Amino acid sequence: MSILRPLVRAVLFVLLSAALTAGAVGQERTTRTLFEVLFGSGNEQQPTPPPAATQPRPQAQPAPRAPEPAPPPAAPQIAKSDNARRIAVFGDSLAVDIARALERLYAGNPELVVINEGVGSSGFVRDDFFDWNRAIEDEIVAGSFDIAVVAIGINDRQALAGAEALSDPWRQTYRARLDAFLGDLGAADKEVIWIELPPMEQPGYGAAMAQISSIHKAAVNAAGAEWVETYDRYLGEDGRYSADGPDLNGNIVAMRKGDGIHFSAAGADKLAFYIDRALGSGGGRVSLSGSTSEVVDLLAGTDAAQMIRPPFQGLGQMRLLEMASFVQDLGGSAQRADGLILAGAPGAAPRGFALEDMLGAPAGRVDAFGVGRSGLPVENPTGR
């Protein structure tokens, strides 16, 4: 026992000294084991410096868009005539943009009133949400408008009567609703201007809208209504969707909103310009806004001026040059101008010909080589 007690005291003294030394030297670690105090961890390292701040990787910047011009200043309010023609704009949220543009265009015309009848999220498919066929019947009975401008379709890529969107049964039901809508307007003797759906930014959605718009065009043509083209007018130079384009002054500005579907104010104003021409009347297309765009009649003042001519020359049937197109729909019948026909005179039926007539050269033609259609066989044993 006499030997053990001094040994225990020595160990306690060493432990206490080591603990005090560790606390006085620094605060490298808040807790250390007894083994580490006596013998060291054997694994001491220099304090790790804090990691250097990493610079964020530069993100690819999207291509700058053309600035959208400031909204046009509000036109001075003028009193509208009691007999002013009433232009009602029917359709979805696209119709809302167009109605506002037409309001700006005709703000100074006391003889024209624009009525915004657009209903967001509506279409011809979800008649449980809003029934356009019933709505147009109610408007006709109420006599609330004189001219109908229709812009609709962006919400119609949905199942209809249990049929998948754009399937054959879907197309039949959808076309029947269009025909009923246009039939009611035609029976009421209302002028109808139908707006083609513009290109869309998302390719799959844009392809569906193009198919729906083709159904619209077929129904509009069958009803004898006016079709206003927009698709080609809002494409980029590469033939693809473009959010930017020339405005009415030729400046490149944002034509579409950021969603890639709707029109900006400048884009809607440009479309209102084309609608205005479609609403105009007269051989020179005198627009309702007061501006004119005329096409020269090369036969004016001549004897042929009073003759019936093909549509591209006919009086009262001139087209604006900016609306002309070299594209012809597949299946469309080509119009041929075989000559001038006196008004009221019956046209002679075209003379048919047999295919064999093309194989023989008539006498006197350069490729007849002195042999005409005598009906006699030609002696040519060598075949040369």
Contacts in CASP RR format, 6 or more apart in sequence:
PFRMAT RR
TARGET T0000
AUTHOR 0000-0000-0000
METHOD contacts of the structure
MODEL  1
MSILRPLVRAVLFVLLSAALTAGAVGQERTTRTLFEVLFGSGNEQQPTPP
PAATQPRPQAQPAPRAPEPAPPPAAPQIAKSDNARRIAVFGDSLAVDIAR
ALERLYAGNPELVVINEGVGSSGFVRDDFFDWNRAIEDEIVAGSFDIAVV
AIGINDRQALAGAEALSDPWRQTYRARLDAFLGDLGAADKEVIWIELPPM
EQPGYGAAMAQISSIHKAAVNAAGAEWVETYDRYLGEDGRYSADGPDLNG
NIVAMRKGDGIHFSAAGADKLAFYIDRALGSGGGRVSLSGSTSEVVDLLA
GTDAAQMIRPPFQGLGQMRLLEMASFVQDLGGSAQRADGLILAGAPGAAP
RGFALEDMLGAPAGRVDAFGVGRSGLPVENPTGR
14 38 0 8 1.000
15 34 0 8 1.000
15 37 0 8 1.000
15 38 0 8 1.000
18 37 0 8 1.000
18 38 0 8 1.000
19 37 0 8 1.000
22 32 0 8 1.000
22 37 0 8 1.000
28 47 0 8 1.000
32 41 0 8 1.000
65 243 0 8 1.000
65 244 0 8 1.000
65 254 0 8 1.000
66 243 0 8 1.000
66 244 0 8 1.000
66 245 0 8 1.000
66 252 0 8 1.000
66 253 0 8 1.000
66 254 0 8 1.000
67 253 0 8 1.000
67 254 0 8 1.000
68 253 0 8 1.000
68 254 0 8 1.000
68 264 0 8 1.000
68 265 0 8 1.000
68 266 0 8 1.000
69 247 0 8 1.000
69 251 0 8 1.000
69 253 0 8 1.000
69 254 0 8 1.000
69 265 0 8 1.000
69 266 0 8 1.000
71 265 0 8 1.000
72 104 0 8 1.000
72 265 0 8 1.000
72 269 0 8 1.000
75 104 0 8 1.000
75 107 0 8 1.000
75 108 0 8 1.000
76 107 0 8 1.000
76 108 0 8 1.000
77 107 0 8 1.000
78 107 0 8 1.000
78 108 0 8 1.000
78 110 0 8 1.000
79 110 0 8 1.000
80 110 0 8 1.000
80 111 0 8 1.000
80 112 0 8 1.000
80 113 0 8 1.000
81 110 0 8 1.000
81 111 0 8 1.000
83 111 0 8 1.000
84 110 0 8 1.000
84 111 0 8 1.000
84 112 0 8 1.000
84 113 0 8 1.000
85 111 0 8 1.000
85 112 0 8 1.000
85 113 0 8 1.000
85 146 0 8 1.000
85 147 0 8 1.000
86 113 0 8 1.000
86 115 0 8 1.000
86 144 0 8 1.000
86 145 0 8 1.000
86 146 0 8 1.000
86 147 0 8 1.000
87 102 0 8 1.000
87 106 0 8 1.000
87 112 0 8 1.000
87 113 0 8 1.000
87 114 0 8 1.000
87 115 0 8 1.000
87 145 0 8 1.000
87 146 0 8 1.000
87 147 0 8 1.000
87 149 0 8 1.000
87 279 0 8 1.000
88 115 0 8 1.000
88 117 0 8 1.000
88 139 0 8 1.000
88 144 0 8 1.000
88 145 0 8 1.000
88 147 0 8 1.000
88 148 0 8 1.000
88 149 0 8 1.000
89 95 0 8 1.000
89 96 0 8 1.000
89 98 0 8 1.000
89 99 0 8 1.000
89 102 0 8 1.000
89 114 0 8 1.000
89 115 0 8 1.000
89 116 0 8 1.000
89 117 0 8 1.000
89 118 0 8 1.000
89 149 0 8 1.000
89 150 0 8 1.000
89 151 0 8 1.000
90 117 0 8 1.000
90 118 0 8 1.000
90 132 0 8 1.000
90 135 0 8 1.000
90 136 0 8 1.000
90 148 0 8 1.000
90 149 0 8 1.000
90 150 0 8 1.000
90 151 0 8 1.000
90 152 0 8 1.000
91 117 0 8 1.000
91 118 0 8 1.000
91 119 0 8 1.000
91 120 0 8 1.000
91 122 0 8 1.000
91 123 0 8 1.000
91 132 0 8 1.000
91 150 0 8 1.000
91 151 0 8 1.000
91 152 0 8 1.000
91 153 0 8 1.000
92 118 0 8 1.000
92 119 0 8 1.000
92 120 0 8 1.000
92 121 0 8 1.000
92 122 0 8 1.000
92 123 0 8 1.000
92 151 0 8 1.000
92 152 0 8 1.000
92 153 0 8 1.000
92 154 0 8 1.000
92 155 0 8 1.000
93 118 0 8 1.000
93 120 0 8 1.000
93 121 0 8 1.000
93 154 0 8 1.000
93 262 0 8 1.000
94 151 0 8 1.000
94 152 0 8 1.000
94 153 0 8 1.000
94 154 0 8 1.000
94 195 0 8 1.000
94 197 0 8 1.000
94 261 0 8 1.000
94 262 0 8 1.000
94 263 0 8 1.000
95 116 0 8 1.000
95 117 0 8 1.000
95 118 0 8 1.000
95 119 0 8 1.000
95 149 0 8 1.000
95 150 0 8 1.000
95 151 0 8 1.000
95 152 0 8 1.000
96 116 0 8 1.000
96 118 0 8 1.000
96 120 0 8 1.000
97 262 0 8 1.000
97 263 0 8 1.000
97 268 0 8 1.000
98 149 0 8 1.000
98 151 0 8 1.000
98 195 0 8 1.000
98 263 0 8 1.000
98 268 0 8 1.000
98 271 0 8 1.000
98 272 0 8 1.000
98 275 0 8 1.000
99 114 0 8 1.000
99 115 0 8 1.000
99 116 0 8 1.000
99 117 0 8 1.000
99 118 0 8 1.000
99 149 0 8 1.000
100 116 0 8 1.000
100 265 0 8 1.000
100 268 0 8 1.000
101 263 0 8 1.000
101 265 0 8 1.000
101 267 0 8 1.000
101 268 0 8 1.000
101 269 0 8 1.000
101 271 0 8 1.000
101 272 0 8 1.000
102 114 0 8 1.000
102 149 0 8 1.000
102 272 0 8 1.000
102 275 0 8 1.000
102 276 0 8 1.000
103 114 0 8 1.000
103 116 0 8 1.000
104 269 0 8 1.000
104 272 0 8 1.000
105 269 0 8 1.000
105 272 0 8 1.000
105 273 0 8 1.000
105 276 0 8 1.000
105 289 0 8 1.000
106 112 0 8 1.000
106 113 0 8 1.000
106 114 0 8 1.000
106 288 0 8 1.000
106 289 0 8 1.000
109 288 0 8 1.000
109 289 0 8 1.000
109 290 0 8 1.000
112 288 0 8 1.000
115 144 0 8 1.000
115 145 0 8 1.000
117 139 0 8 1.000
117 145 0 8 1.000
119 130 0 8 1.000
120 155 0 8 1.000
121 129 0 8 1.000
121 130 0 8 1.000
121 155 0 8 1.000
122 129 0 8 1.000
122 130 0 8 1.000
122 132 0 8 1.000
122 152 0 8 1.000
122 155 0 8 1.000
123 130 0 8 1.000
123 132 0 8 1.000
123 152 0 8 1.000
123 153 0 8 1.000
123 155 0 8 1.000
123 156 0 8 1.000
124 132 0 8 1.000
124 133 0 8 1.000
124 152 0 8 1.000
124 153 0 8 1.000
124 156 0 8 1.000
124 174 0 8 1.000
124 177 0 8 1.000
124 178 0 8 1.000
124 181 0 8 1.000
125 155 0 8 1.000
125 156 0 8 1.000
125 158 0 8 1.000
125 159 0 8 1.000
125 160 0 8 1.000
125 174 0 8 1.000
126 155 0 8 1.000
126 158 0 8 1.000
127 133 0 8 1.000
127 134 0 8 1.000
127 177 0 8 1.000
132 152 0 8 1.000
132 177 0 8 1.000
132 181 0 8 1.000
133 177 0 8 1.000
133 180 0 8 1.000
133 181 0 8 1.000
133 184 0 8 1.000
136 148 0 8 1.000
136 181 0 8 1.000
136 184 0 8 1.000
136 185 0 8 1.000
137 184 0 8 1.000
139 145 0 8 1.000
140 184 0 8 1.000
140 185 0 8 1.000
140 188 0 8 1.000
140 190 0 8 1.000
145 190 0 8 1.000
146 190 0 8 1.000
146 191 0 8 1.000
147 190 0 8 1.000
147 191 0 8 1.000
147 192 0 8 1.000
147 193 0 8 1.000
147 279 0 8 1.000
148 185 0 8 1.000
148 190 0 8 1.000
148 191 0 8 1.000
148 192 0 8 1.000
148 193 0 8 1.000
149 193 0 8 1.000
149 195 0 8 1.000
149 275 0 8 1.000
150 192 0 8 1.000
150 193 0 8 1.000
150 194 0 8 1.000
150 195 0 8 1.000
151 194 0 8 1.000
151 195 0 8 1.000
153 197 0 8 1.000
153 209 0 8 1.000
153 212 0 8 1.000
153 213 0 8 1.000
153 216 0 8 1.000
154 197 0 8 1.000
154 209 0 8 1.000
154 261 0 8 1.000
156 165 0 8 1.000
156 174 0 8 1.000
156 212 0 8 1.000
157 165 0 8 1.000
157 166 0 8 1.000
157 205 0 8 1.000
157 208 0 8 1.000
157 209 0 8 1.000
157 212 0 8 1.000
158 165 0 8 1.000
159 165 0 8 1.000
159 170 0 8 1.000
160 170 0 8 1.000
160 173 0 8 1.000
160 174 0 8 1.000
161 169 0 8 1.000
161 170 0 8 1.000
161 173 0 8 1.000
162 169 0 8 1.000
163 169 0 8 1.000
163 170 0 8 1.000
163 173 0 8 1.000
164 170 0 8 1.000
165 208 0 8 1.000
166 208 0 8 1.000
166 211 0 8 1.000
166 212 0 8 1.000
171 215 0 8 1.000
174 212 0 8 1.000
174 215 0 8 1.000
175 215 0 8 1.000
175 218 0 8 1.000
175 219 0 8 1.000
178 215 0 8 1.000
178 216 0 8 1.000
178 219 0 8 1.000
179 219 0 8 1.000
179 222 0 8 1.000
179 223 0 8 1.000
182 192 0 8 1.000
182 219 0 8 1.000
182 220 0 8 1.000
182 222 0 8 1.000
182 223 0 8 1.000
182 225 0 8 1.000
183 223 0 8 1.000
185 192 0 8 1.000
185 223 0 8 1.000
185 225 0 8 1.000
186 192 0 8 1.000
186 223 0 8 1.000
191 226 0 8 1.000
191 279 0 8 1.000
192 220 0 8 1.000
192 223 0 8 1.000
192 225 0 8 1.000
192 226 0 8 1.000
193 225 0 8 1.000
193 226 0 8 1.000
193 228 0 8 1.000
193 275 0 8 1.000
193 278 0 8 1.000
193 279 0 8 1.000
194 216 0 8 1.000
194 220 0 8 1.000
194 225 0 8 1.000
194 226 0 8 1.000
194 227 0 8 1.000
194 228 0 8 1.000
195 228 0 8 1.000
195 230 0 8 1.000
195 271 0 8 1.000
195 275 0 8 1.000
196 213 0 8 1.000
196 216 0 8 1.000
196 217 0 8 1.000
196 227 0 8 1.000
196 228 0 8 1.000
196 229 0 8 1.000
196 230 0 8 1.000
196 231 0 8 1.000
197 209 0 8 1.000
197 210 0 8 1.000
197 212 0 8 1.000
197 213 0 8 1.000
197 216 0 8 1.000
197 230 0 8 1.000
197 231 0 8 1.000
198 230 0 8 1.000
198 231 0 8 1.000
198 234 0 8 1.000
198 256 0 8 1.000
198 263 0 8 1.000
199 206 0 8 1.000
199 210 0 8 1.000
199 231 0 8 1.000
199 234 0 8 1.000
199 235 0 8 1.000
199 240 0 8 1.000
199 241 0 8 1.000
200 206 0 8 1.000
200 209 0 8 1.000
200 241 0 8 1.000
200 260 0 8 1.000
200 261 0 8 1.000
201 241 0 8 1.000
201 243 0 8 1.000
201 256 0 8 1.000
201 259 0 8 1.000
201 260 0 8 1.000
201 261 0 8 1.000
202 260 0 8 1.000
210 231 0 8 1.000
213 231 0 8 1.000
217 227 0 8 1.000
220 226 0 8 1.000
220 227 0 8 1.000
221 227 0 8 1.000
226 278 0 8 1.000
228 271 0 8 1.000
228 274 0 8 1.000
228 275 0 8 1.000
228 278 0 8 1.000
229 274 0 8 1.000
229 323 0 8 1.000
229 325 0 8 1.000
230 271 0 8 1.000
230 274 0 8 1.000
232 325 0 8 1.000
233 270 0 8 1.000
233 274 0 8 1.000
234 242 0 8 1.000
234 245 0 8 1.000
234 255 0 8 1.000
234 256 0 8 1.000
234 267 0 8 1.000
235 241 0 8 1.000
235 242 0 8 1.000
236 242 0 8 1.000
236 245 0 8 1.000
241 260 0 8 1.000
242 255 0 8 1.000
243 254 0 8 1.000
243 255 0 8 1.000
243 256 0 8 1.000
243 258 0 8 1.000
243 260 0 8 1.000
244 252 0 8 1.000
244 253 0 8 1.000
244 254 0 8 1.000
244 255 0 8 1.000
245 252 0 8 1.000
245 253 0 8 1.000
245 254 0 8 1.000
245 255 0 8 1.000
246 252 0 8 1.000
246 253 0 8 1.000
247 253 0 8 1.000
247 255 0 8 1.000
247 266 0 8 1.000
247 267 0 8 1.000
247 269 0 8 1.000
247 270 0 8 1.000
248 266 0 8 1.000
248 269 0 8 1.000
248 270 0 8 1.000
248 273 0 8 1.000
253 264 0 8 1.000
253 266 0 8 1.000
254 264 0 8 1.000
254 266 0 8 1.000
255 263 0 8 1.000
255 264 0 8 1.000
255 266 0 8 1.000
255 267 0 8 1.000
255 270 0 8 1.000
256 262 0 8 1.000
256 263 0 8 1.000
256 264 0 8 1.000
256 267 0 8 1.000
257 263 0 8 1.000
257 264 0 8 1.000
263 271 0 8 1.000
274 323 0 8 1.000
276 287 0 8 1.000
276 288 0 8 1.000
276 289 0 8 1.000
276 291 0 8 1.000
277 285 0 8 1.000
277 287 0 8 1.000
277 293 0 8 1.000
277 320 0 8 1.000
277 323 0 8 1.000
279 287 0 8 1.000
279 288 0 8 1.000
280 286 0 8 1.000
280 287 0 8 1.000
280 288 0 8 1.000
282 316 0 8 1.000
283 315 0 8 1.000
283 316 0 8 1.000
283 317 0 8 1.000
283 318 0 8 1.000
284 292 0 8 1.000
284 293 0 8 1.000
284 294 0 8 1.000
284 295 0 8 1.000
284 316 0 8 1.000
284 318 0 8 1.000
285 292 0 8 1.000
285 293 0 8 1.000
285 294 0 8 1.000
285 318 0 8 1.000
285 320 0 8 1.000
286 292 0 8 1.000
287 293 0 8 1.000
293 320 0 8 1.000
293 322 0 8 1.000
294 318 0 8 1.000
295 318 0 8 1.000
295 319 0 8 1.000
295 320 0 8 1.000
295 321 0 8 1.000
297 305 0 8 1.000
297 313 0 8 1.000
297 314 0 8 1.000
297 315 0 8 1.000
297 318 0 8 1.000
298 313 0 8 1.000
299 305 0 8 1.000
299 309 0 8 1.000
299 313 0 8 1.000
304 340 0 8 1.000
305 315 0 8 1.000
306 343 0 8 1.000
307 340 0 8 1.000
307 341 0 8 1.000
307 342 0 8 1.000
307 343 0 8 1.000
308 314 0 8 1.000
308 340 0 8 1.000
308 341 0 8 1.000
308 342 0 8 1.000
308 343 0 8 1.000
308 344 0 8 1.000
309 315 0 8 1.000
309 337 0 8 1.000
309 340 0 8 1.000
310 335 0 8 1.000
310 337 0 8 1.000
311 317 0 8 1.000
311 319 0 8 1.000
311 335 0 8 1.000
312 319 0 8 1.000
313 337 0 8 1.000
328 334 0 8 1.000
338 350 0 8 1.000
341 347 0 8 1.000
360 373 0 8 1.000
361 367 0 8 1.000
361 368 0 8 1.000
361 369 0 8 1.000
361 371 0 8 1.000
361 372 0 8 1.000
362 368 0 8 1.000
362 372 0 8 1.000
362 373 0 8 1.000
363 370 0 8 1.000
363 371 0 8 1.000
363 372 0 8 1.000
363 373 0 8 1.000
364 370 0 8 1.000
364 372 0 8 1.000
371 378 0 8 1.000
END
